[in-house]
Amino acid sequence: MSTKVVISGAGGGIGINLVDQLLNEGCEVIAITRNALKVSTQKEKFGDLLKVIEIDFLQNNFIEILDTQKHEFHNVDILINNAGLLINKPFEEFSMVEIQKLISVNYSAALAITQNCIPGLKKSDRAHVVNISTMGAVQGSVKFPGLSIYASTKAAICTFTEVMAEEYKNEGIHFNCLALGSVDTDMFNHAFPGQHAASSPIEIAKFIVDFSLNKRELFNGKIIPVAAQTP
């Protein structure tokens, strides 16, 4: 039986490459994206191996929409919580609406998707939840002005990883978090305009795919830096 993988943020630079590489590995993929057109090429090529769920985590009813799709997650093996939103501005200039947007995409979405996937993950002998965070969210790492809310919401994902690993350690579900450094995506270019990223989305997606599929037995409850430079 093929491995079934759920990916959020499937329409972004890293997300699209995750979808493509996992499909080429022979996995069944459920791609959660706010724009289904972003993965239309993969859908045409791989057909039923790819299920696309269109959800905008900025909409107030995204949890209700997700709940209508929970039947799709009944036999999931791997979940990659990859969705992310970044707003770069001084803390005092943030509106509460903007802060709530970052909380919704960077934190609440991961909680809601994970909750929907837990019943299926409990039935898998290779259950692995991989949360994607950032180096700026890791305690003791270099921090950057303008990224206070982004880093804080992604830090919540790091703690979520640790507590979930403890809560489900007897259920056979492993939880790990990859704290990414600089990757050449629109998000990085928005955060650090004019700077050169150390890694490409293809390279990072390859690492995430290998880690998700093959490194489960070696890690649980770990926050793992994946960075070649700062930022």
C-alpha positions as CSV (number, residue, x, y, z in Angstrom):
1,M,0.0,0.0,0.0
2,S,1.3,3.4,-0.9
3,T,2.1,6.0,1.7
4,K,-0.6,8.7,2.1
5,V,0.7,12.2,2.8
6,V,-1.2,15.4,3.7
7,I,0.5,18.7,3.0
8,S,-0.7,22.2,3.9
9,G,0.6,25.2,2.1
10,A,0.8,23.1,-1.0
11,G,0.7,26.1,-3.4
12,G,3.8,27.8,-2.2
13,G,7.4,27.5,-3.4
14,I,8.3,24.7,-1.0
15,G,4.8,23.2,-1.0
16,I,4.6,22.7,-4.8
17,N,7.9,20.9,-4.8
18,L,6.9,18.7,-1.9
19,V,3.8,17.7,-3.8
20,D,5.8,17.0,-7.0
21,Q,8.5,15.0,-5.2
22,L,6.1,12.9,-3.1
23,L,4.0,12.0,-6.1
24,N,7.2,11.0,-8.0
25,E,8.0,8.8,-4.9
26,G,4.7,7.0,-5.5
27,C,2.9,8.5,-2.6
28,E,-0.8,9.4,-2.5
29,V,-1.0,13.1,-1.7
30,I,-3.7,15.3,-0.2
31,A,-2.7,18.9,-1.1
32,I,-4.3,21.6,1.0
33,T,-4.0,25.0,-0.7
34,R,-5.8,28.3,-1.0
35,N,-5.5,28.1,-4.8
36,A,-6.1,24.7,-6.5
37,L,-4.7,26.1,-9.8
38,K,-1.2,26.1,-8.2
39,V,-1.1,22.3,-8.4
40,S,-3.2,21.8,-11.5
41,T,-0.2,20.5,-13.5
42,Q,0.4,17.8,-11.0
43,K,-3.3,17.0,-10.9
44,E,-3.3,16.5,-14.7
45,K,-0.2,14.3,-14.6
46,F,-0.9,12.1,-11.5
47,G,-4.7,12.0,-11.5
48,D,-6.2,10.2,-8.6
49,L,-2.9,10.0,-6.7
50,L,-3.4,13.7,-5.9
51,K,-6.4,15.0,-4.0
52,V,-6.7,18.8,-3.8
53,I,-8.5,20.5,-1.0
54,E,-8.9,24.3,-1.5
55,I,-9.0,26.2,1.8
56,D,-8.1,29.7,2.7
57,F,-6.9,29.8,6.3
58,L,-7.6,33.5,6.4
59,Q,-11.4,32.8,6.1
60,N,-13.3,32.7,9.3
61,N,-15.0,29.4,8.4
62,F,-11.9,27.5,7.4
63,I,-12.3,25.0,10.3
64,E,-15.8,24.2,9.2
65,I,-14.6,23.7,5.6
66,L,-11.8,21.4,6.8
67,D,-14.3,19.4,8.9
68,T,-16.3,18.6,5.8
69,Q,-13.2,16.9,4.3
70,K,-12.2,14.9,7.4
71,H,-13.2,11.7,5.6
72,E,-10.2,12.2,3.3
73,F,-7.8,11.8,6.3
74,H,-9.0,8.5,7.6
75,N,-5.9,6.5,6.5
76,V,-3.2,9.1,6.5
77,D,0.4,8.1,7.2
78,I,2.3,11.4,7.1
79,L,1.2,15.0,7.7
80,I,3.4,18.0,6.7
81,N,2.2,21.2,8.2
82,N,3.8,23.6,5.8
83,A,1.4,26.6,5.6
84,G,2.9,29.9,6.5
85,L,2.3,33.7,6.3
86,L,4.8,36.4,6.9
87,I,4.2,40.1,7.4
88,N,7.3,42.2,7.8
89,K,6.8,45.4,9.8
90,P,7.6,47.0,13.2
91,F,5.7,45.4,16.1
92,E,4.0,48.7,17.1
93,E,2.5,49.1,13.6
94,F,0.7,45.7,13.6
95,S,-3.1,45.8,13.8
96,M,-4.8,43.0,15.8
97,V,-6.4,41.9,12.5
98,E,-2.9,41.3,11.0
99,I,-1.8,39.5,14.1
100,Q,-4.8,37.3,14.0
101,K,-4.1,36.4,10.4
102,L,-0.6,35.2,11.3
103,I,-2.0,33.2,14.2
104,S,-4.6,31.6,11.9
105,V,-2.2,30.6,9.1
106,N,0.9,29.8,11.1
107,Y,-0.6,28.1,14.2
108,S,-4.4,27.5,14.2
109,A,-4.4,25.8,10.8
110,A,-1.8,23.3,11.9
111,L,-3.8,22.5,15.0
112,A,-7.0,22.0,13.1
113,I,-5.4,19.8,10.4
114,T,-3.5,17.7,12.9
115,Q,-6.7,17.2,14.9
116,N,-8.5,15.9,11.8
117,C,-5.6,13.6,10.9
118,I,-5.0,12.0,14.4
119,P,-7.6,9.2,14.0
120,G,-6.0,8.1,10.7
121,L,-2.5,8.5,12.0
122,K,-3.3,6.2,15.0
123,K,-4.0,3.4,12.5
124,S,-0.7,3.8,10.7
125,D,2.6,2.0,11.5
126,R,4.6,4.9,10.1
127,A,2.7,7.9,11.5
128,H,4.8,11.0,11.3
129,V,3.8,14.6,11.7
130,V,6.4,17.1,10.4
131,N,5.8,20.7,11.3
132,I,7.7,23.4,9.3
133,S,8.9,26.3,11.3
134,T,11.8,28.8,11.0
135,M,15.2,29.3,12.6
136,G,14.0,32.6,13.9
137,A,11.5,30.7,16.1
138,V,14.1,28.6,17.8
139,Q,15.1,29.6,21.3
140,G,18.5,31.3,21.4
141,S,18.7,31.8,17.6
142,V,19.4,35.2,15.9
143,K,16.2,37.3,15.8
144,F,15.3,40.0,13.2
145,P,13.4,43.3,13.5
146,G,10.0,43.2,11.7
147,L,9.5,39.5,12.1
148,S,8.2,39.5,15.7
149,I,4.8,38.1,15.1
150,Y,5.9,35.7,12.4
151,A,8.6,34.2,14.6
152,S,6.3,34.1,17.6
153,T,3.6,32.2,15.8
154,K,6.1,29.8,14.4
155,A,7.7,29.3,17.9
156,A,4.3,28.1,19.0
157,I,4.6,25.4,16.4
158,C,7.9,24.3,17.9
159,T,6.3,23.9,21.3
160,F,3.2,22.2,19.8
161,T,5.6,19.6,18.3
162,E,7.2,18.8,21.7
163,V,3.9,18.5,23.6
164,M,2.2,16.4,20.9
165,A,5.2,14.0,20.8
166,E,4.7,13.4,24.6
167,E,0.9,13.2,24.3
168,Y,0.9,10.6,21.6
169,K,4.1,8.7,22.3
170,N,2.2,5.6,23.2
171,E,0.1,5.8,20.1
172,G,3.0,5.4,17.7
173,I,2.7,8.9,16.2
174,H,6.0,10.7,15.9
175,F,6.1,14.5,15.8
176,N,9.1,16.5,14.7
177,C,9.7,20.1,13.6
178,L,12.1,21.4,10.9
179,A,13.3,24.9,11.6
180,L,14.2,26.2,8.1
181,G,16.9,28.8,7.4
182,S,17.0,30.9,4.2
183,V,15.2,29.4,1.3
184,D,14.7,31.2,-2.0
185,T,10.9,31.8,-1.8
186,D,8.7,34.8,-2.0
187,M,8.4,34.7,1.8
188,F,12.2,34.9,2.3
189,N,12.5,37.7,-0.3
190,H,9.8,39.7,1.5
191,A,11.5,39.2,4.9
192,F,15.0,39.9,3.6
193,P,14.8,41.9,0.4
194,G,18.0,41.9,-1.6
195,Q,19.6,39.0,0.3
196,H,20.7,35.7,-1.2
197,A,19.1,32.6,0.2
198,A,21.3,29.6,0.9
199,S,18.9,26.9,-0.4
200,S,16.4,26.5,-3.2
201,P,12.8,25.3,-2.7
202,I,13.7,22.1,-4.6
203,E,16.6,21.3,-2.3
204,I,14.7,21.9,0.9
205,A,11.7,19.9,-0.4
206,K,14.0,17.0,-1.1
207,F,15.3,17.1,2.4
208,I,11.8,17.4,3.9
209,V,10.5,14.5,1.8
210,D,13.4,12.2,2.8
211,F,13.1,13.2,6.5
212,S,9.3,12.6,6.4
213,L,9.5,9.2,4.7
214,N,12.7,7.8,6.1
215,K,13.8,9.4,9.3
216,R,10.7,8.8,11.5
217,E,12.3,6.1,13.6
218,L,15.3,8.3,14.6
219,F,13.4,11.3,15.9
220,N,10.4,12.2,18.1
221,G,9.6,15.6,19.7
222,K,12.7,17.2,18.1
223,I,13.2,20.7,16.8
224,I,15.8,20.3,14.0
225,P,17.6,23.3,12.5
226,V,17.9,23.1,8.7
227,A,20.0,26.1,7.9
228,A,23.3,26.7,6.0
229,Q,23.6,30.3,6.9
230,T,22.0,33.2,8.9
231,P,19.5,34.3,8.0
